[in-house]
Amino acid sequence: MSEIFSLISKYISIITKQICEKYGYDEQTALRNFTSSETCRMLKNPELEMWEFCPDIIFEMWECEQITGNPRNSIYIRSK
């Protein structure tokens, strides 16, 4: 379980950096925006095993959530 926690922490760090780079947010704002999102709650849910996705897909899901209000509208989830 500690491996999964470590992986999730790494994903959060990577996605936070992606948010900073793309949207120009400072790191604290980007971290707060991501960790308060449904996408992050889904990432932390062990039943969903979202750590199987690469961080770029999780980032796309977060962006989709920002636009549509629901990360499940992502092309990566809808196509399954």
mmCIF file as gemmi writes it, N, C-alpha and C atoms, coordinates in Angstrom:
data_model
loop_
_atom_site.group_PDB
_atom_site.id
_atom_site.type_symbol
_atom_site.label_atom_id
_atom_site.label_alt_id
_atom_site.label_comp_id
_atom_site.label_asym_id
_atom_site.label_entity_id
_atom_site.label_seq_id
_atom_site.pdbx_PDB_ins_code
_atom_site.Cartn_x
_atom_site.Cartn_y
_atom_site.Cartn_z
_atom_site.occupancy
_atom_site.B_iso_or_equiv
_atom_site.pdbx_formal_charge
_atom_site.auth_seq_id
_atom_site.auth_asym_id
_atom_site.pdbx_PDB_model_num
ATOM 1 N N . MET Axp A 1 ? 0.816 -1.192 0 1 0 ? 1 A 1
ATOM 2 C CA . MET Axp A 1 ? 0 0 0 1 0 ? 1 A 1
ATOM 3 C C . MET Axp A 1 ? 0.865 1.262 0 1 0 ? 1 A 1
ATOM 4 N N . SER Axp A 2 ? 2.031 1.205 0.652 1 0 ? 2 A 1
ATOM 5 C CA . SER Axp A 2 ? 2.906 2.378 0.685 1 0 ? 2 A 1
ATOM 6 C C . SER Axp A 2 ? 3.448 2.7 -0.706 1 0 ? 2 A 1
ATOM 7 N N . GLU Axp A 3 ? 3.602 1.675 -1.548 1 0 ? 3 A 1
ATOM 8 C CA . GLU Axp A 3 ? 4.039 1.921 -2.929 1 0 ? 3 A 1
ATOM 9 C C . GLU Axp A 3 ? 2.983 2.719 -3.685 1 0 ? 3 A 1
ATOM 10 N N . ILE Axp A 4 ? 1.734 2.386 -3.484 1 0 ? 4 A 1
ATOM 11 C CA . ILE Axp A 4 ? 0.637 3.089 -4.148 1 0 ? 4 A 1
ATOM 12 C C . ILE Axp A 4 ? 0.561 4.522 -3.637 1 0 ? 4 A 1
ATOM 13 N N . PHE Axp A 5 ? 0.693 4.72 -2.323 1 0 ? 5 A 1
ATOM 14 C CA . PHE Axp A 5 ? 0.676 6.06 -1.758 1 0 ? 5 A 1
ATOM 15 C C . PHE Axp A 5 ? 1.812 6.894 -2.338 1 0 ? 5 A 1
ATOM 16 N N . SER Axp A 6 ? 2.985 6.302 -2.453 1 0 ? 6 A 1
ATOM 17 C CA . SER Axp A 6 ? 4.141 6.99 -3.02 1 0 ? 6 A 1
ATOM 18 C C . SER Axp A 6 ? 3.893 7.362 -4.485 1 0 ? 6 A 1
ATOM 19 N N . LEU Axp A 7 ? 3.297 6.446 -5.23 1 0 ? 7 A 1
ATOM 20 C CA . LEU Axp A 7 ? 2.997 6.704 -6.635 1 0 ? 7 A 1
ATOM 21 C C . LEU Axp A 7 ? 1.97 7.824 -6.781 1 0 ? 7 A 1
ATOM 22 N N . ILE Axp A 8 ? 0.941 7.799 -5.944 1 0 ? 8 A 1
ATOM 23 C CA . ILE Axp A 8 ? -0.08 8.853 -5.985 1 0 ? 8 A 1
ATOM 24 C C . ILE Axp A 8 ? 0.556 10.208 -5.647 1 0 ? 8 A 1
ATOM 25 N N . SER Axp A 9 ? 1.422 10.242 -4.664 1 0 ? 9 A 1
ATOM 26 C CA . SER Axp A 9 ? 2.115 11.489 -4.301 1 0 ? 9 A 1
ATOM 27 C C . SER Axp A 9 ? 2.952 12.005 -5.463 1 0 ? 9 A 1
ATOM 28 N N . LYS Axp A 10 ? 3.609 11.085 -6.142 1 0 ? 10 A 1
ATOM 29 C CA . LYS Axp A 10 ? 4.412 11.47 -7.313 1 0 ? 10 A 1
ATOM 30 C C . LYS Axp A 10 ? 3.509 12.021 -8.418 1 0 ? 10 A 1
ATOM 31 N N . TYR Axp A 11 ? 2.38 11.371 -8.656 1 0 ? 11 A 1
ATOM 32 C CA . TYR Axp A 11 ? 1.431 11.855 -9.665 1 0 ? 11 A 1
ATOM 33 C C . TYR Axp A 11 ? 0.943 13.26 -9.318 1 0 ? 11 A 1
ATOM 34 N N . ILE Axp A 12 ? 0.613 13.48 -8.056 1 0 ? 12 A 1
ATOM 35 C CA . ILE Axp A 12 ? 0.136 14.801 -7.639 1 0 ? 12 A 1
ATOM 36 C C . ILE Axp A 12 ? 1.205 15.855 -7.917 1 0 ? 12 A 1
ATOM 37 N N . SER Axp A 13 ? 2.436 15.534 -7.633 1 0 ? 13 A 1
ATOM 38 C CA . SER Axp A 13 ? 3.544 16.454 -7.887 1 0 ? 13 A 1
ATOM 39 C C . SER Axp A 13 ? 3.693 16.745 -9.388 1 0 ? 13 A 1
ATOM 40 N N . ILE Axp A 14 ? 3.645 15.715 -10.209 1 0 ? 14 A 1
ATOM 41 C CA . ILE Axp A 14 ? 3.782 15.873 -11.661 1 0 ? 14 A 1
ATOM 42 C C . ILE Axp A 14 ? 2.634 16.704 -12.221 1 0 ? 14 A 1
ATOM 43 N N . ILE Axp A 15 ? 1.431 16.392 -11.814 1 0 ? 15 A 1
ATOM 44 C CA . ILE Axp A 15 ? 0.251 17.097 -12.331 1 0 ? 15 A 1
ATOM 45 C C . ILE Axp A 15 ? 0.242 18.542 -11.863 1 0 ? 15 A 1
ATOM 46 N N . THR Axp A 16 ? 0.665 18.787 -10.628 1 0 ? 16 A 1
ATOM 47 C CA . THR Axp A 16 ? 0.769 20.158 -10.131 1 0 ? 16 A 1
ATOM 48 C C . THR Axp A 16 ? 1.721 20.966 -11.011 1 0 ? 16 A 1
ATOM 49 N N . LYS Axp A 17 ? 2.857 20.379 -11.368 1 0 ? 17 A 1
ATOM 50 C CA . LYS Axp A 17 ? 3.812 21.063 -12.25 1 0 ? 17 A 1
ATOM 51 C C . LYS Axp A 17 ? 3.199 21.328 -13.625 1 0 ? 17 A 1
ATOM 52 N N . GLN Axp A 18 ? 2.447 20.367 -14.145 1 0 ? 18 A 1
ATOM 53 C CA . GLN Axp A 18 ? 1.8 20.555 -15.443 1 0 ? 18 A 1
ATOM 54 C C . GLN Axp A 18 ? 0.812 21.724 -15.384 1 0 ? 18 A 1
ATOM 55 N N . ILE Axp A 19 ? 0.06 21.818 -14.3 1 0 ? 19 A 1
ATOM 56 C CA . ILE Axp A 19 ? -0.902 22.909 -14.135 1 0 ? 19 A 1
ATOM 57 C C . ILE Axp A 19 ? -0.161 24.247 -14.075 1 0 ? 19 A 1
ATOM 58 N N . CYS Axp A 20 ? 0.921 24.294 -13.325 1 0 ? 20 A 1
ATOM 59 C CA . CYS Axp A 20 ? 1.73 25.52 -13.235 1 0 ? 20 A 1
ATOM 60 C C . CYS Axp A 20 ? 2.238 25.943 -14.604 1 0 ? 20 A 1
ATOM 61 N N . GLU Axp A 21 ? 2.799 24.996 -15.336 1 0 ? 21 A 1
ATOM 62 C CA . GLU Axp A 21 ? 3.381 25.301 -16.64 1 0 ? 21 A 1
ATOM 63 C C . GLU Axp A 21 ? 2.34 25.751 -17.656 1 0 ? 21 A 1
ATOM 64 N N . LYS Axp A 22 ? 1.213 25.08 -17.69 1 0 ? 22 A 1
ATOM 65 C CA . LYS Axp A 22 ? 0.216 25.389 -18.714 1 0 ? 22 A 1
ATOM 66 C C . LYS Axp A 22 ? -0.61 26.628 -18.377 1 0 ? 22 A 1
ATOM 67 N N . TYR Axp A 23 ? -0.945 26.798 -17.085 1 0 ? 23 A 1
ATOM 68 C CA . TYR Axp A 23 ? -1.869 27.87 -16.709 1 0 ? 23 A 1
ATOM 69 C C . TYR Axp A 23 ? -1.199 29.03 -15.973 1 0 ? 23 A 1
ATOM 70 N N . GLY Axp A 24 ? 0.087 28.895 -15.677 1 0 ? 24 A 1
ATOM 71 C CA . GLY Axp A 24 ? 0.816 29.982 -15.037 1 0 ? 24 A 1
ATOM 72 C C . GLY Axp A 24 ? 0.48 30.193 -13.567 1 0 ? 24 A 1
ATOM 73 N N . TYR Axp A 25 ? -0.137 29.201 -12.933 1 0 ? 25 A 1
ATOM 74 C CA . TYR Axp A 25 ? -0.444 29.302 -11.512 1 0 ? 25 A 1
ATOM 75 C C . TYR Axp A 25 ? 0.83 29.106 -10.7 1 0 ? 25 A 1
ATOM 76 N N . ASP Axp A 26 ? 0.869 29.697 -9.519 1 0 ? 26 A 1
ATOM 77 C CA . ASP Axp A 26 ? 1.955 29.371 -8.608 1 0 ? 26 A 1
ATOM 78 C C . ASP Axp A 26 ? 1.714 27.954 -8.089 1 0 ? 26 A 1
ATOM 79 N N . GLU Axp A 27 ? 2.746 27.353 -7.523 1 0 ? 27 A 1
ATOM 80 C CA . GLU Axp A 27 ? 2.659 25.942 -7.13 1 0 ? 27 A 1
ATOM 81 C C . GLU Axp A 27 ? 1.576 25.681 -6.084 1 0 ? 27 A 1
ATOM 82 N N . GLN Axp A 28 ? 1.432 26.57 -5.127 1 0 ? 28 A 1
ATOM 83 C CA . GLN Axp A 28 ? 0.436 26.383 -4.063 1 0 ? 28 A 1
ATOM 84 C C . GLN Axp A 28 ? -0.987 26.405 -4.632 1 0 ? 28 A 1
ATOM 85 N N . THR Axp A 29 ? -1.249 27.334 -5.551 1 0 ? 29 A 1
ATOM 86 C CA . THR Axp A 29 ? -2.576 27.429 -6.167 1 0 ? 29 A 1
ATOM 87 C C . THR Axp A 29 ? -2.858 26.196 -7.009 1 0 ? 29 A 1
ATOM 88 N N . ALA Axp A 30 ? -1.871 25.773 -7.786 1 0 ? 30 A 1
ATOM 89 C CA . ALA Axp A 30 ? -2.039 24.582 -8.62 1 0 ? 30 A 1
ATOM 90 C C . ALA Axp A 30 ? -2.296 23.349 -7.762 1 0 ? 30 A 1
ATOM 91 N N . LEU Axp A 31 ? -1.541 23.212 -6.687 1 0 ? 31 A 1
ATOM 92 C CA . LEU Axp A 31 ? -1.716 22.072 -5.788 1 0 ? 31 A 1
ATOM 93 C C . LEU Axp A 31 ? -3.109 22.091 -5.166 1 0 ? 31 A 1
ATOM 94 N N . ARG Axp A 32 ? -3.543 23.249 -4.718 1 0 ? 32 A 1
ATOM 95 C CA . ARG Axp A 32 ? -4.875 23.373 -4.113 1 0 ? 32 A 1
ATOM 96 C C . ARG Axp A 32 ? -5.968 23.051 -5.138 1 0 ? 32 A 1
ATOM 97 N N . ASN Axp A 33 ? -5.815 23.564 -6.357 1 0 ? 33 A 1
ATOM 98 C CA . ASN Axp A 33 ? -6.809 23.297 -7.399 1 0 ? 33 A 1
ATOM 99 C C . ASN Axp A 33 ? -6.9 21.805 -7.714 1 0 ? 33 A 1
ATOM 100 N N . PHE Axp A 34 ? -5.754 21.152 -7.791 1 0 ? 34 A 1
ATOM 101 C CA . PHE Axp A 34 ? -5.795 19.729 -8.115 1 0 ? 34 A 1
ATOM 102 C C . PHE Axp A 34 ? -6.302 18.89 -6.952 1 0 ? 34 A 1
ATOM 103 N N . THR Axp A 35 ? -5.776 19.133 -5.759 1 0 ? 35 A 1
ATOM 104 C CA . THR Axp A 35 ? -6.144 18.273 -4.627 1 0 ? 35 A 1
ATOM 105 C C . THR Axp A 35 ? -7.595 18.455 -4.186 1 0 ? 35 A 1
ATOM 106 N N . SER Axp A 36 ? -8.219 19.556 -4.563 1 0 ? 36 A 1
ATOM 107 C CA . SER Axp A 36 ? -9.628 19.749 -4.218 1 0 ? 36 A 1
ATOM 108 C C . SER Axp A 36 ? -10.562 19.269 -5.331 1 0 ? 36 A 1
ATOM 109 N N . SER Axp A 37 ? -10.008 18.667 -6.365 1 0 ? 37 A 1
ATOM 110 C CA . SER Axp A 37 ? -10.811 18.247 -7.519 1 0 ? 37 A 1
ATOM 111 C C . SER Axp A 37 ? -11.35 16.821 -7.381 1 0 ? 37 A 1
ATOM 112 N N . GLU Axp A 38 ? -12.392 16.558 -8.121 1 0 ? 38 A 1
ATOM 113 C CA . GLU Axp A 38 ? -12.941 15.198 -8.221 1 0 ? 38 A 1
ATOM 114 C C . GLU Axp A 38 ? -11.908 14.264 -8.843 1 0 ? 38 A 1
ATOM 115 N N . THR Axp A 39 ? -11.129 14.781 -9.777 1 0 ? 39 A 1
ATOM 116 C CA . THR Axp A 39 ? -10.09 13.975 -10.419 1 0 ? 39 A 1
ATOM 117 C C . THR Axp A 39 ? -9.118 13.432 -9.378 1 0 ? 39 A 1
ATOM 118 N N . CYS Axp A 40 ? -8.701 14.274 -8.453 1 0 ? 40 A 1
ATOM 119 C CA . CYS Axp A 40 ? -7.779 13.836 -7.405 1 0 ? 40 A 1
ATOM 120 C C . CYS Axp A 40 ? -8.448 12.826 -6.483 1 0 ? 40 A 1
ATOM 121 N N . ARG Axp A 41 ? -9.718 13.062 -6.151 1 0 ? 41 A 1
ATOM 122 C CA . ARG Axp A 41 ? -10.44 12.082 -5.312 1 0 ? 41 A 1
ATOM 123 C C . ARG Axp A 41 ? -10.498 10.729 -6.019 1 0 ? 41 A 1
ATOM 124 N N . MET Axp A 42 ? -10.707 10.752 -7.323 1 0 ? 42 A 1
ATOM 125 C CA . MET Axp A 42 ? -10.737 9.502 -8.085 1 0 ? 42 A 1
ATOM 126 C C . MET Axp A 42 ? -9.358 8.842 -8.078 1 0 ? 42 A 1
ATOM 127 N N . LEU Axp A 43 ? -8.301 9.636 -8.229 1 0 ? 43 A 1
ATOM 128 C CA . LEU Axp A 43 ? -6.938 9.106 -8.211 1 0 ? 43 A 1
ATOM 129 C C . LEU Axp A 43 ? -6.638 8.423 -6.873 1 0 ? 43 A 1
ATOM 130 N N . LYS Axp A 44 ? -7.117 8.987 -5.794 1 0 ? 44 A 1
ATOM 131 C CA . LYS Axp A 44 ? -6.858 8.435 -4.461 1 0 ? 44 A 1
ATOM 132 C C . LYS Axp A 44 ? -7.74 7.238 -4.12 1 0 ? 44 A 1
ATOM 133 N N . ASN Axp A 45 ? -8.768 6.988 -4.899 1 0 ? 45 A 1
ATOM 134 C CA . ASN Axp A 45 ? -9.687 5.879 -4.632 1 0 ? 45 A 1
ATOM 135 C C . ASN Axp A 45 ? -9.048 4.564 -5.091 1 0 ? 45 A 1
ATOM 136 N N . PRO Axp A 46 ? -8.704 3.668 -4.163 1 0 ? 46 A 1
ATOM 137 C CA . PRO Axp A 46 ? -8.023 2.43 -4.543 1 0 ? 46 A 1
ATOM 138 C C . PRO Axp A 46 ? -8.861 1.518 -5.433 1 0 ? 46 A 1
ATOM 139 N N . GLU Axp A 47 ? -10.172 1.632 -5.361 1 0 ? 47 A 1
ATOM 140 C CA . GLU Axp A 47 ? -11.035 0.777 -6.191 1 0 ? 47 A 1
ATOM 141 C C . GLU Axp A 47 ? -10.932 1.135 -7.676 1 0 ? 47 A 1
ATOM 142 N N . LEU Axp A 48 ? -10.609 2.385 -7.977 1 0 ? 48 A 1
ATOM 143 C CA . LEU Axp A 48 ? -10.542 2.817 -9.383 1 0 ? 48 A 1
ATOM 144 C C . LEU Axp A 48 ? -9.197 2.518 -10.037 1 0 ? 48 A 1
ATOM 145 N N . GLU Axp A 49 ? -8.159 2.328 -9.229 1 0 ? 49 A 1
ATOM 146 C CA . GLU Axp A 49 ? -6.814 2.008 -9.721 1 0 ? 49 A 1
ATOM 147 C C . GLU Axp A 49 ? -6.364 2.963 -10.832 1 0 ? 49 A 1
ATOM 148 N N . MET Axp A 50 ? -6.603 4.246 -10.632 1 0 ? 50 A 1
ATOM 149 C CA . MET Axp A 50 ? -6.249 5.225 -11.66 1 0 ? 50 A 1
ATOM 150 C C . MET Axp A 50 ? -4.748 5.426 -11.808 1 0 ? 50 A 1
ATOM 151 N N . TRP Axp A 51 ? -3.952 4.92 -10.871 1 0 ? 51 A 1
ATOM 152 C CA . TRP Axp A 51 ? -2.508 4.998 -11.007 1 0 ? 51 A 1
ATOM 153 C C . TRP Axp A 51 ? -2.015 4.152 -12.176 1 0 ? 51 A 1
ATOM 154 N N . GLU Axp A 52 ? -2.916 3.359 -12.751 1 0 ? 52 A 1
ATOM 155 C CA . GLU Axp A 52 ? -2.58 2.589 -13.957 1 0 ? 52 A 1
ATOM 156 C C . GLU Axp A 52 ? -2.487 3.502 -15.183 1 0 ? 52 A 1
ATOM 157 N N . PHE Axp A 53 ? -3.135 4.669 -15.111 1 0 ? 53 A 1
ATOM 158 C CA . PHE Axp A 53 ? -3.025 5.664 -16.182 1 0 ? 53 A 1
ATOM 159 C C . PHE Axp A 53 ? -1.728 6.44 -16.012 1 0 ? 53 A 1
ATOM 160 N N . CYS Axp A 54 ? -1.209 7 -17.096 1 0 ? 54 A 1
ATOM 161 C CA . CYS Axp A 54 ? -0.04 7.866 -16.979 1 0 ? 54 A 1
ATOM 162 C C . CYS Axp A 54 ? -0.488 9.237 -16.462 1 0 ? 54 A 1
ATOM 163 N N . PRO Axp A 55 ? 0.424 10.015 -15.89 1 0 ? 55 A 1
ATOM 164 C CA . PRO Axp A 55 ? 0.051 11.334 -15.364 1 0 ? 55 A 1
ATOM 165 C C . PRO Axp A 55 ? -0.577 12.263 -16.416 1 0 ? 55 A 1
ATOM 166 N N . ASP Axp A 56 ? -0.167 12.145 -17.663 1 0 ? 56 A 1
ATOM 167 C CA . ASP Axp A 56 ? -0.742 12.996 -18.712 1 0 ? 56 A 1
ATOM 168 C C . ASP Axp A 56 ? -2.242 12.751 -18.877 1 0 ? 56 A 1
ATOM 169 N N . ILE Axp A 57 ? -2.668 11.533 -18.726 1 0 ? 57 A 1
ATOM 170 C CA . ILE Axp A 57 ? -4.1 11.218 -18.826 1 0 ? 57 A 1
ATOM 171 C C . ILE Axp A 57 ? -4.85 11.788 -17.629 1 0 ? 57 A 1
ATOM 172 N N . ILE Axp A 58 ? -4.265 11.668 -16.44 1 0 ? 58 A 1
ATOM 173 C CA . ILE Axp A 58 ? -4.897 12.232 -15.248 1 0 ? 58 A 1
ATOM 174 C C . ILE Axp A 58 ? -5 13.75 -15.394 1 0 ? 58 A 1
ATOM 175 N N . PHE Axp A 59 ? -3.953 14.367 -15.936 1 0 ? 59 A 1
ATOM 176 C CA . PHE Axp A 59 ? -3.981 15.814 -16.176 1 0 ? 59 A 1
ATOM 177 C C . PHE Axp A 59 ? -5.092 16.173 -17.159 1 0 ? 59 A 1
ATOM 178 N N . GLU Axp A 60 ? -5.25 15.39 -18.204 1 0 ? 60 A 1
ATOM 179 C CA . GLU Axp A 60 ? -6.316 15.644 -19.183 1 0 ? 60 A 1
ATOM 180 C C . GLU Axp A 60 ? -7.68 15.506 -18.528 1 0 ? 60 A 1
ATOM 181 N N . MET Axp A 61 ? -7.821 14.544 -17.644 1 0 ? 61 A 1
ATOM 182 C CA . MET Axp A 61 ? -9.081 14.373 -16.921 1 0 ? 61 A 1
ATOM 183 C C . MET Axp A 61 ? -9.37 15.593 -16.051 1 0 ? 61 A 1
ATOM 184 N N . TRP Axp A 62 ? -8.33 16.118 -15.391 1 0 ? 62 A 1
ATOM 185 C CA . TRP Axp A 62 ? -8.497 17.308 -14.569 1 0 ? 62 A 1
ATOM 186 C C . TRP Axp A 62 ? -8.928 18.496 -15.437 1 0 ? 62 A 1
ATOM 187 N N . GLU Axp A 63 ? -8.286 18.653 -16.587 1 0 ? 63 A 1
ATOM 188 C CA . GLU Axp A 63 ? -8.674 19.739 -17.495 1 0 ? 63 A 1
ATOM 189 C C . GLU Axp A 63 ? -10.126 19.577 -17.938 1 0 ? 63 A 1
ATOM 190 N N . CYS Axp A 64 ? -10.51 18.363 -18.243 1 0 ? 64 A 1
ATOM 191 C CA . CYS Axp A 64 ? -11.889 18.084 -18.649 1 0 ? 64 A 1
ATOM 192 C C . CYS Axp A 64 ? -12.849 18.465 -17.524 1 0 ? 64 A 1
ATOM 193 N N . GLU Axp A 65 ? -12.465 18.154 -16.305 1 0 ? 65 A 1
ATOM 194 C CA . GLU Axp A 65 ? -13.295 18.52 -15.153 1 0 ? 65 A 1
ATOM 195 C C . GLU Axp A 65 ? -13.428 20.041 -15.047 1 0 ? 65 A 1
ATOM 196 N N . GLN Axp A 66 ? -12.348 20.763 -15.308 1 0 ? 66 A 1
ATOM 197 C CA . GLN Axp A 66 ? -12.384 22.224 -15.224 1 0 ? 66 A 1
ATOM 198 C C . GLN Axp A 66 ? -13.323 22.81 -16.279 1 0 ? 66 A 1
ATOM 199 N N . ILE Axp A 67 ? -13.382 22.177 -17.436 1 0 ? 67 A 1
ATOM 200 C CA . ILE Axp A 67 ? -14.205 22.683 -18.546 1 0 ? 67 A 1
ATOM 201 C C . ILE Axp A 67 ? -15.659 22.235 -18.426 1 0 ? 67 A 1
ATOM 202 N N . THR Axp A 68 ? -15.863 20.949 -18.138 1 0 ? 68 A 1
ATOM 203 C CA . THR Axp A 68 ? -17.222 20.385 -18.164 1 0 ? 68 A 1
ATOM 204 C C . THR Axp A 68 ? -17.827 20.171 -16.789 1 0 ? 68 A 1
ATOM 205 N N . GLY Axp A 69 ? -16.981 20.201 -15.753 1 0 ? 69 A 1
ATOM 206 C CA . GLY Axp A 69 ? -17.464 19.947 -14.406 1 0 ? 69 A 1
ATOM 207 C C . GLY Axp A 69 ? -17.408 18.482 -14.009 1 0 ? 69 A 1
ATOM 208 N N . ASN Axp A 70 ? -16.952 17.62 -14.931 1 0 ? 70 A 1
ATOM 209 C CA . ASN Axp A 70 ? -16.924 16.189 -14.641 1 0 ? 70 A 1
ATOM 210 C C . ASN Axp A 70 ? -15.728 15.53 -15.324 1 0 ? 70 A 1
ATOM 211 N N . PRO Axp A 71 ? -14.789 14.963 -14.558 1 0 ? 71 A 1
ATOM 212 C CA . PRO Axp A 71 ? -13.643 14.306 -15.176 1 0 ? 71 A 1
ATOM 213 C C . PRO Axp A 71 ? -14.027 13.06 -15.973 1 0 ? 71 A 1
ATOM 214 N N . ARG Axp A 72 ? -15.209 12.542 -15.711 1 0 ? 72 A 1
ATOM 215 C CA . ARG Axp A 72 ? -15.656 11.344 -16.424 1 0 ? 72 A 1
ATOM 216 C C . ARG Axp A 72 ? -16.029 11.633 -17.879 1 0 ? 72 A 1
ATOM 217 N N . ASN Axp A 73 ? -16.02 12.915 -18.254 1 0 ? 73 A 1
ATOM 218 C CA . ASN Axp A 73 ? -16.247 13.288 -19.651 1 0 ? 73 A 1
ATOM 219 C C . ASN Axp A 73 ? -14.968 13.178 -20.482 1 0 ? 73 A 1
ATOM 220 N N . SER Axp A 74 ? -13.88 12.803 -19.86 1 0 ? 74 A 1
ATOM 221 C CA . SER Axp A 74 ? -12.603 12.649 -20.549 1 0 ? 74 A 1
ATOM 222 C C . SER Axp A 74 ? -12.711 11.597 -21.653 1 0 ? 74 A 1
ATOM 223 N N . ILE Axp A 75 ? -12.025 11.849 -22.741 1 0 ? 75 A 1
ATOM 224 C CA . ILE Axp A 75 ? -12.027 10.873 -23.84 1 0 ? 75 A 1
ATOM 225 C C . ILE Axp A 75 ? -11.433 9.543 -23.415 1 0 ? 75 A 1
ATOM 226 N N . TYR Axp A 76 ? -10.583 9.561 -22.398 1 0 ? 76 A 1
ATOM 227 C CA . TYR Axp A 76 ? -9.943 8.331 -21.952 1 0 ? 76 A 1
ATOM 228 C C . TYR Axp A 76 ? -10.893 7.437 -21.159 1 0 ? 76 A 1
ATOM 229 N N . ILE Axp A 77 ? -11.908 8.005 -20.581 1 0 ? 77 A 1
ATOM 230 C CA . ILE Axp A 77 ? -12.898 7.214 -19.853 1 0 ? 77 A 1
ATOM 231 C C . ILE Axp A 77 ? -14.079 6.883 -20.747 1 0 ? 77 A 1
ATOM 232 N N . ARG Axp A 78 ? -14.522 7.844 -21.528 1 0 ? 78 A 1
ATOM 233 C CA . ARG Axp A 78 ? -15.678 7.63 -22.402 1 0 ? 78 A 1
ATOM 234 C C . ARG Axp A 78 ? -15.416 6.56 -23.448 1 0 ? 78 A 1
ATOM 235 N N . SER Axp A 79 ? -14.166 6.411 -23.867 1 0 ? 79 A 1
ATOM 236 C CA . SER Axp A 79 ? -13.862 5.463 -24.938 1 0 ? 79 A 1
ATOM 237 C C . SER Axp A 79 ? -13.862 4.018 -24.48 1 0 ? 79 A 1
ATOM 238 N N . LYS Axp A 80 ? -13.961 3.799 -23.168 1 0 ? 80 A 1
ATOM 239 C CA . LYS Axp A 80 ? -13.926 2.418 -22.663 1 0 ? 80 A 1
ATOM 240 C C . LYS Axp A 80 ? -15.293 1.816 -22.609 1 0 ? 80 A 1
